[in-house]
Amino acid sequence: MLYYILISIVFLAELIIAGTIVNHLMRLGELFRKYSSCIEDSRENIKSLVESCTKISEQLLELAPIFVKKIQRKIIELVLNNIKATLIGTLFWAVKQSIKRN
């Protein structure tokens, strides 16, 4: 008799666990349906956003080499200006030293 009672208790526990799992799966299915409808509603917006991002990336690919060349030119200009300033400073220093000697 005790054996049958234990089996029935285990069976009821399994039914409760199975019911809980089924309940949670049903709630999860409802959430997926809601998110799916939300995505369906905003599909056109997502599509236009992806197209805009694609166009932006294409433009960046076209403009990147121009930007790099411009930066390289600026770096060369800065280096040349520093060399000019150094040469002029050295020239003034040499002239000043020759004036001091005479």
C-alpha positions as CSV (number, residue, x, y, z in Angstrom):
1,M,0.0,0.0,0.0
2,L,2.8,2.4,0.9
3,Y,4.5,1.6,-2.4
4,Y,1.4,2.8,-4.3
5,I,1.2,6.0,-2.3
6,L,4.8,6.8,-3.1
7,I,4.3,6.1,-6.8
8,S,1.2,8.3,-6.8
9,I,3.1,11.1,-5.1
10,V,6.0,10.9,-7.6
11,F,3.4,10.8,-10.4
12,L,1.7,13.9,-9.1
13,A,5.0,15.7,-8.7
14,E,5.9,14.8,-12.3
15,L,2.5,16.1,-13.5
16,I,3.1,19.4,-11.6
17,I,6.6,19.8,-13.1
18,A,5.3,19.0,-16.6
19,G,2.4,21.5,-16.1
20,T,4.9,24.2,-15.0
21,I,7.1,23.5,-18.0
22,V,4.2,23.6,-20.4
23,N,3.0,26.8,-18.9
24,H,6.4,28.5,-19.2
25,L,6.7,27.2,-22.8
26,M,3.3,28.7,-23.7
27,R,4.3,32.1,-22.2
28,L,7.5,31.9,-24.1
29,G,5.6,31.2,-27.3
30,E,3.4,34.3,-26.7
31,L,6.5,36.4,-26.2
32,F,8.0,35.2,-29.5
33,R,4.7,36.0,-31.3
34,K,4.8,39.5,-29.8
35,Y,8.4,40.1,-30.8
36,S,7.8,38.6,-34.3
37,S,4.8,41.0,-34.9
38,C,7.0,43.9,-33.6
39,I,9.7,42.9,-36.1
40,E,7.2,42.5,-38.9
41,D,5.8,46.0,-38.1
42,S,9.3,47.6,-38.2
43,R,10.6,45.6,-41.1
44,E,10.5,48.5,-43.6
45,N,12.2,50.8,-41.1
46,I,14.9,48.2,-40.6
47,K,15.3,47.7,-44.3
48,S,15.7,51.4,-45.0
49,L,18.2,51.7,-42.1
50,V,20.3,48.9,-43.5
51,E,20.2,50.6,-47.0
52,S,21.3,53.9,-45.4
53,C,24.2,52.2,-43.5
54,T,25.3,50.5,-46.8
55,K,25.4,53.8,-48.6
56,I,27.3,55.4,-45.7
57,S,29.9,52.7,-45.7
58,E,30.3,52.9,-49.5
59,Q,30.9,56.7,-49.2
60,L,33.4,56.1,-46.4
61,L,35.2,53.7,-48.6
62,E,35.4,56.3,-51.3
63,L,36.5,59.1,-48.9
64,A,39.0,57.2,-46.8
65,P,41.9,57.4,-49.4
66,I,41.3,61.1,-49.9
67,F,41.4,61.6,-46.1
68,V,44.6,59.7,-45.7
69,K,46.3,61.7,-48.5
70,K,45.2,64.9,-46.9
71,I,46.6,63.8,-43.5
72,Q,49.9,62.8,-45.2
73,R,50.1,66.2,-46.9
74,K,49.5,68.0,-43.6
75,I,52.2,65.8,-41.9
76,I,54.7,66.7,-44.7
77,E,53.8,70.4,-44.3
78,L,54.4,70.2,-40.6
79,V,57.7,68.5,-41.0
80,L,58.8,71.0,-43.7
81,N,57.8,73.9,-41.5
82,N,59.8,72.4,-38.5
83,I,62.8,72.0,-40.8
84,K,62.5,75.6,-42.1
85,A,62.2,76.9,-38.5
86,T,65.2,74.9,-37.4
87,L,67.3,76.1,-40.4
88,I,66.3,79.7,-39.8
89,G,67.1,79.4,-36.1
90,T,70.4,77.8,-36.9
91,L,71.2,80.6,-39.5
92,F,70.3,83.3,-37.0
93,W,72.4,81.6,-34.3
94,A,75.4,81.3,-36.8
95,V,75.0,85.0,-37.7
96,K,74.8,86.0,-34.1
97,Q,77.9,83.9,-33.3
98,S,79.9,85.5,-36.2
99,I,78.8,89.0,-35.0
100,K,80.0,88.2,-31.5
101,R,83.4,87.1,-32.7
102,N,83.9,90.3,-34.7
